[in-house]
Protein backbone atom coordinates (compact mmCIF):
# COMPACT_ATOMS: atom_id res chain seq x y z
CA UNK A 1 0.00 0.00 0.00
CA UNK A 2 1.37 3.41 -1.01
CA UNK A 3 2.01 5.89 1.77
CA UNK A 4 0.12 9.16 1.49
CA UNK A 5 2.36 12.17 0.83
CA UNK A 6 1.41 15.46 2.50
CA UNK A 7 2.90 18.86 1.74
CA UNK A 8 2.84 21.36 4.62
CA UNK A 9 2.11 24.97 3.71
CA UNK A 10 2.12 27.93 6.05
CA UNK A 11 3.71 31.25 6.86
CA UNK A 12 7.50 31.27 6.82
CA UNK A 13 8.81 34.67 5.67
CA UNK A 14 9.04 37.12 8.54
CA UNK A 15 8.04 34.53 11.16
CA UNK A 16 10.50 33.67 13.92
CA UNK A 17 8.77 30.50 15.16
CA UNK A 18 7.84 28.92 11.82
CA UNK A 19 10.19 25.95 12.29
CA UNK A 20 8.44 24.93 15.51
CA UNK A 21 5.03 25.12 13.83
CA UNK A 22 6.12 23.02 10.85
CA UNK A 23 8.02 20.52 13.03
CA UNK A 24 5.00 20.02 15.32
CA UNK A 25 2.73 19.45 12.32
CA UNK A 26 5.21 17.02 10.80
CA UNK A 27 5.50 15.09 14.05
CA UNK A 28 1.73 14.82 14.54
CA UNK A 29 1.07 13.72 10.98
CA UNK A 30 4.00 11.30 10.77
CA UNK A 31 2.55 9.43 13.69
CA UNK A 32 -0.24 8.52 11.32
CA UNK A 33 2.24 6.96 8.86
CA UNK A 34 2.21 9.64 6.18
CA UNK A 35 5.24 10.93 4.26
CA UNK A 36 5.58 14.62 5.07
CA UNK A 37 7.12 17.22 2.77
CA UNK A 38 8.21 19.93 5.20
CA UNK A 39 9.54 23.01 3.35
CA UNK A 40 10.83 24.49 6.61
CA UNK A 41 13.39 21.67 6.62
CA UNK A 42 13.76 20.88 2.93
CA UNK A 43 14.47 24.47 1.89
CA UNK A 44 16.56 25.52 4.88
CA UNK A 45 19.28 27.96 3.86
CA UNK A 46 17.64 29.01 0.59
CA UNK A 47 16.81 32.64 -0.15
CA UNK A 48 13.10 33.44 0.27
CA UNK A 49 12.79 34.51 -3.37
CA UNK A 50 14.02 31.10 -4.54
CA UNK A 51 11.68 28.99 -2.41
CA UNK A 52 8.27 29.37 -4.06
CA UNK A 53 9.19 27.67 -7.37
CA UNK A 54 10.63 24.71 -5.43
CA UNK A 55 7.57 24.59 -3.17
CA UNK A 56 5.27 24.41 -6.19
CA UNK A 57 7.27 21.44 -7.48
CA UNK A 58 6.96 19.74 -4.09
CA UNK A 59 3.19 20.23 -4.23
CA UNK A 60 3.20 18.30 -7.51
CA UNK A 61 4.58 15.29 -5.57
CA UNK A 62 1.96 15.47 -2.82
CA UNK A 63 -1.36 13.70 -2.53
CA UNK A 64 -2.65 16.32 -0.09
CA UNK A 65 -1.71 19.80 1.03
CA UNK A 66 -2.22 20.83 4.66
CA UNK A 67 -2.41 24.54 5.38
CA UNK A 68 -1.02 25.43 8.81
CA UNK A 69 -2.29 28.19 11.10
CA UNK A 70 -1.54 31.67 9.80
CA UNK A 71 -1.64 30.66 6.13
CA UNK A 72 -4.31 33.26 5.31
CA UNK A 73 -1.89 36.06 6.19
CA UNK A 74 0.88 34.64 4.00
CA UNK A 75 1.04 35.50 0.30
CA UNK A 76 3.30 32.50 -0.35
CA UNK A 77 1.05 30.03 1.49
CA UNK A 78 -2.07 31.41 -0.21
CA UNK A 79 -0.32 31.01 -3.56
CA UNK A 80 0.50 27.42 -2.64
CA UNK A 81 -3.15 26.72 -1.75
CA UNK A 82 -4.42 28.17 -5.02
CA UNK A 83 -1.79 26.29 -7.03
CA UNK A 84 -2.60 23.00 -5.30
CA UNK A 85 -6.33 23.40 -5.94
CA UNK A 86 -5.63 24.26 -9.58
CA UNK A 87 -3.62 21.00 -9.81
CA UNK A 88 -6.58 19.03 -8.45
CA UNK A 89 -5.01 18.37 -5.07
CA UNK A 90 -7.06 17.97 -1.91
CA UNK A 91 -6.27 20.91 0.35
CA UNK A 92 -7.08 21.03 4.04
CA UNK A 93 -6.77 23.88 6.50
CA UNK A 94 -5.74 22.52 9.91
CA UNK A 95 -6.73 23.98 13.25
CA UNK A 96 -3.89 22.38 15.18
CA UNK A 97 -5.18 23.55 18.58
CA UNK A 98 -8.48 21.68 18.25
CA UNK A 99 -7.17 19.06 15.79
CA UNK A 100 -9.84 19.87 13.23
CA UNK A 101 -9.45 19.80 9.47
CA UNK A 102 -11.40 21.91 7.02
CA UNK A 103 -11.64 21.24 3.30
CA UNK A 104 -10.45 24.24 1.31
CA UNK A 105 -12.29 25.09 -1.89
CA UNK A 106 -12.21 27.91 -4.41
CA UNK A 107 -15.53 29.71 -4.83
CA UNK A 108 -15.56 31.17 -8.35
CA UNK A 109 -18.71 33.19 -7.71
CA UNK A 110 -17.04 35.38 -5.08
CA UNK A 111 -13.35 34.76 -5.87
CA UNK A 112 -12.48 33.50 -2.38
CA UNK A 113 -10.98 30.44 -0.79
CA UNK A 114 -13.53 28.93 1.57
CA UNK A 115 -13.16 26.46 4.42
CA UNK A 116 -15.75 23.72 4.85
CA UNK A 117 -15.80 21.63 8.02
CA UNK A 118 -15.21 17.95 7.46
CA UNK A 119 -17.89 15.89 9.21
Beta strands, then each sheet from edge to edge (+ up, - down):
strand 1: 5-9
strand 2: 35-38
strand 3: 64-67
strand 4: 90-95
strand 5: 100-107
strand 6: 112-117
sheet 1: 2+ 1+ 3+ 4+ 5- 6+
end
